[in-house]
């Protein structure tokens, strides 16, 4: 059985990126909050 892949809309992507660029937020924390891997944030 395959895993269902989550598709993010543009506003969700912008929110993830903007939060990861804030000085008090680490990429690891943002990734955990959104349930994605750190590599996904970097890509």
Backbone as XML, in Angstrom:
<?xml version="1.0"?>
<chain id="A" units="angstrom">
  <residue number="1" name="UNK">
    <atom name="N" x="0.840" y="-1.166" z="0.000"/>
    <atom name="CA" x="0.000" y="0.000" z="0.000"/>
    <atom name="C" x="0.895" y="1.242" z="0.000"/>
  </residue>
  <residue number="2" name="UNK">
    <atom name="N" x="0.615" y="2.180" z="-0.880"/>
    <atom name="CA" x="1.447" y="3.368" z="-0.978"/>
    <atom name="C" x="0.927" y="4.491" z="-0.083"/>
  </residue>
  <residue number="3" name="UNK">
    <atom name="N" x="1.821" y="5.390" z="0.234"/>
    <atom name="CA" x="1.504" y="6.523" z="1.075"/>
    <atom name="C" x="0.897" y="7.638" z="0.225"/>
  </residue>
  <residue number="4" name="UNK">
    <atom name="N" x="-0.072" y="8.338" z="0.754"/>
    <atom name="CA" x="-0.689" y="9.446" z="0.039"/>
    <atom name="C" x="0.215" y="10.672" z="0.195"/>
  </residue>
  <residue number="5" name="UNK">
    <atom name="N" x="0.549" y="11.295" z="-0.920"/>
    <atom name="CA" x="1.440" y="12.446" z="-0.907"/>
    <atom name="C" x="0.645" y="13.736" z="-0.711"/>
  </residue>
  <residue number="6" name="UNK">
    <atom name="N" x="1.107" y="14.577" z="0.214"/>
    <atom name="CA" x="0.439" y="15.847" z="0.513"/>
    <atom name="C" x="0.835" y="16.881" z="-0.535"/>
  </residue>
  <residue number="7" name="UNK">
    <atom name="N" x="-0.148" y="17.555" z="-1.108"/>
    <atom name="CA" x="0.095" y="18.656" z="-2.026"/>
    <atom name="C" x="-0.173" y="19.953" z="-1.282"/>
  </residue>
  <residue number="8" name="UNK">
    <atom name="N" x="0.811" y="20.843" z="-1.308"/>
    <atom name="CA" x="0.686" y="22.129" z="-0.622"/>
    <atom name="C" x="0.313" y="23.212" z="-1.622"/>
  </residue>
  <residue number="9" name="UNK">
    <atom name="N" x="-0.610" y="24.077" z="-1.209"/>
    <atom name="CA" x="-0.963" y="25.199" z="-2.065"/>
    <atom name="C" x="0.061" y="26.318" z="-1.856"/>
  </residue>
  <residue number="10" name="UNK">
    <atom name="N" x="0.061" y="27.291" z="-2.744"/>
    <atom name="CA" x="1.072" y="28.341" z="-2.725"/>
    <atom name="C" x="1.133" y="29.073" z="-1.387"/>
  </residue>
  <residue number="11" name="UNK">
    <atom name="N" x="0.001" y="29.346" z="-0.795"/>
    <atom name="CA" x="0.003" y="30.087" z="0.477"/>
    <atom name="C" x="0.627" y="29.265" z="1.606"/>
  </residue>
  <residue number="12" name="UNK">
    <atom name="N" x="0.416" y="27.955" z="1.589"/>
    <atom name="CA" x="1.034" y="27.094" z="2.595"/>
    <atom name="C" x="2.546" y="27.071" z="2.423"/>
  </residue>
  <residue number="13" name="UNK">
    <atom name="N" x="3.002" y="26.982" z="1.177"/>
    <atom name="CA" x="4.436" y="26.986" z="0.906"/>
    <atom name="C" x="5.079" y="28.289" z="1.367"/>
  </residue>
  <residue number="14" name="UNK">
    <atom name="N" x="4.415" y="29.403" z="1.083"/>
    <atom name="CA" x="4.949" y="30.703" z="1.494"/>
    <atom name="C" x="5.015" y="30.819" z="3.011"/>
  </residue>
  <residue number="15" name="UNK">
    <atom name="N" x="4.030" y="30.289" z="3.697"/>
    <atom name="CA" x="4.012" y="30.316" z="5.162"/>
    <atom name="C" x="5.175" y="29.502" z="5.730"/>
  </residue>
  <residue number="16" name="UNK">
    <atom name="N" x="5.415" y="28.330" z="5.177"/>
    <atom name="CA" x="6.512" y="27.473" z="5.640"/>
    <atom name="C" x="7.853" y="28.167" z="5.428"/>
  </residue>
  <residue number="17" name="UNK">
    <atom name="N" x="8.052" y="28.733" z="4.245"/>
    <atom name="CA" x="9.319" y="29.396" z="3.944"/>
    <atom name="C" x="9.509" y="30.636" z="4.806"/>
  </residue>
  <residue number="18" name="UNK">
    <atom name="N" x="8.469" y="31.434" z="4.961"/>
    <atom name="CA" x="8.608" y="32.659" z="5.755"/>
    <atom name="C" x="8.921" y="32.342" z="7.213"/>
  </residue>
  <residue number="19" name="UNK">
    <atom name="N" x="8.333" y="31.300" z="7.746"/>
    <atom name="CA" x="8.618" y="30.917" z="9.132"/>
    <atom name="C" x="10.039" y="30.381" z="9.275"/>
  </residue>
  <residue number="20" name="UNK">
    <atom name="N" x="10.522" y="29.669" z="8.253"/>
    <atom name="CA" x="11.878" y="29.119" z="8.332"/>
    <atom name="C" x="12.934" y="30.213" z="8.221"/>
  </residue>
  <residue number="21" name="UNK">
    <atom name="N" x="12.581" y="31.362" z="7.649"/>
    <atom name="CA" x="13.533" y="32.462" z="7.497"/>
    <atom name="C" x="13.574" y="33.385" z="8.711"/>
  </residue>
  <residue number="22" name="UNK">
    <atom name="N" x="12.633" y="33.251" z="9.622"/>
    <atom name="CA" x="12.645" y="34.060" z="10.834"/>
    <atom name="C" x="13.833" y="33.664" z="11.703"/>
  </residue>
  <residue number="23" name="UNK">
    <atom name="N" x="14.440" y="34.656" z="12.353"/>
    <atom name="CA" x="15.648" y="34.404" z="13.135"/>
    <atom name="C" x="15.424" y="33.501" z="14.337"/>
  </residue>
  <residue number="24" name="UNK">
    <atom name="N" x="14.251" y="33.575" z="14.940"/>
    <atom name="CA" x="14.008" y="32.782" z="16.149"/>
    <atom name="C" x="13.462" y="31.391" z="15.847"/>
  </residue>
  <residue number="25" name="UNK">
    <atom name="N" x="13.308" y="31.041" z="14.579"/>
    <atom name="CA" x="12.783" y="29.735" z="14.188"/>
    <atom name="C" x="13.866" y="28.920" z="13.481"/>
  </residue>
  <residue number="26" name="UNK">
    <atom name="N" x="14.038" y="27.673" z="13.874"/>
    <atom name="CA" x="14.960" y="26.809" z="13.157"/>
    <atom name="C" x="14.173" y="26.008" z="12.111"/>
  </residue>
  <residue number="27" name="UNK">
    <atom name="N" x="14.889" y="25.576" z="11.099"/>
    <atom name="CA" x="14.255" y="24.784" z="10.051"/>
    <atom name="C" x="13.693" y="23.496" z="10.641"/>
  </residue>
  <residue number="28" name="UNK">
    <atom name="N" x="14.394" y="22.936" z="11.589"/>
    <atom name="CA" x="13.946" y="21.707" z="12.240"/>
    <atom name="C" x="12.598" y="21.910" z="12.927"/>
  </residue>
  <residue number="29" name="UNK">
    <atom name="N" x="12.453" y="23.014" z="13.654"/>
    <atom name="CA" x="11.197" y="23.298" z="14.349"/>
    <atom name="C" x="10.042" y="23.509" z="13.376"/>
  </residue>
  <residue number="30" name="UNK">
    <atom name="N" x="10.303" y="24.248" z="12.309"/>
    <atom name="CA" x="9.269" y="24.505" z="11.309"/>
    <atom name="C" x="8.853" y="23.200" z="10.636"/>
  </residue>
  <residue number="31" name="UNK">
    <atom name="N" x="9.827" y="22.366" z="10.297"/>
    <atom name="CA" x="9.526" y="21.093" z="9.661"/>
    <atom name="C" x="8.682" y="20.199" z="10.569"/>
  </residue>
  <residue number="32" name="UNK">
    <atom name="N" x="9.014" y="20.164" z="11.841"/>
    <atom name="CA" x="8.239" y="19.358" z="12.784"/>
    <atom name="C" x="6.812" y="19.879" z="12.914"/>
  </residue>
  <residue number="33" name="UNK">
    <atom name="N" x="6.656" y="21.196" z="12.946"/>
    <atom name="CA" x="5.336" y="21.804" z="13.090"/>
    <atom name="C" x="4.424" y="21.460" z="11.911"/>
  </residue>
  <residue number="34" name="UNK">
    <atom name="N" x="4.992" y="21.425" z="10.710"/>
    <atom name="CA" x="4.191" y="21.154" z="9.525"/>
    <atom name="C" x="4.194" y="19.675" z="9.122"/>
  </residue>
  <residue number="35" name="UNK">
    <atom name="N" x="4.938" y="18.861" z="9.826"/>
    <atom name="CA" x="4.961" y="17.428" z="9.542"/>
    <atom name="C" x="5.682" y="17.070" z="8.256"/>
  </residue>
  <residue number="36" name="UNK">
    <atom name="N" x="6.757" y="17.820" z="7.960"/>
    <atom name="CA" x="7.541" y="17.549" z="6.755"/>
    <atom name="C" x="9.001" y="17.372" z="7.152"/>
  </residue>
  <residue number="37" name="UNK">
    <atom name="N" x="9.818" y="16.880" z="6.232"/>
    <atom name="CA" x="11.221" y="16.712" z="6.529"/>
    <atom name="C" x="11.967" y="18.025" z="6.338"/>
  </residue>
  <residue number="38" name="UNK">
    <atom name="N" x="13.131" y="18.128" z="6.968"/>
    <atom name="CA" x="13.929" y="19.336" z="6.829"/>
    <atom name="C" x="14.367" y="19.537" z="5.391"/>
  </residue>
  <residue number="39" name="UNK">
    <atom name="N" x="14.655" y="18.464" z="4.683"/>
    <atom name="CA" x="15.061" y="18.573" z="3.277"/>
    <atom name="C" x="13.965" y="19.169" z="2.416"/>
  </residue>
  <residue number="40" name="UNK">
    <atom name="N" x="12.738" y="18.913" z="2.749"/>
    <atom name="CA" x="11.617" y="19.476" z="1.993"/>
    <atom name="C" x="11.602" y="20.994" z="2.136"/>
  </residue>
  <residue number="41" name="UNK">
    <atom name="N" x="11.943" y="21.499" z="3.296"/>
    <atom name="CA" x="11.984" y="22.943" z="3.504"/>
    <atom name="C" x="13.107" y="23.551" z="2.669"/>
  </residue>
  <residue number="42" name="UNK">
    <atom name="N" x="14.248" y="22.895" z="2.627"/>
    <atom name="CA" x="15.380" y="23.418" z="1.864"/>
    <atom name="C" x="15.150" y="23.365" z="0.364"/>
  </residue>
  <residue number="43" name="UNK">
    <atom name="N" x="14.375" y="22.381" z="-0.086"/>
    <atom name="CA" x="14.132" y="22.257" z="-1.527"/>
    <atom name="C" x="13.011" y="23.156" z="-1.890"/>
  </residue>
</chain>
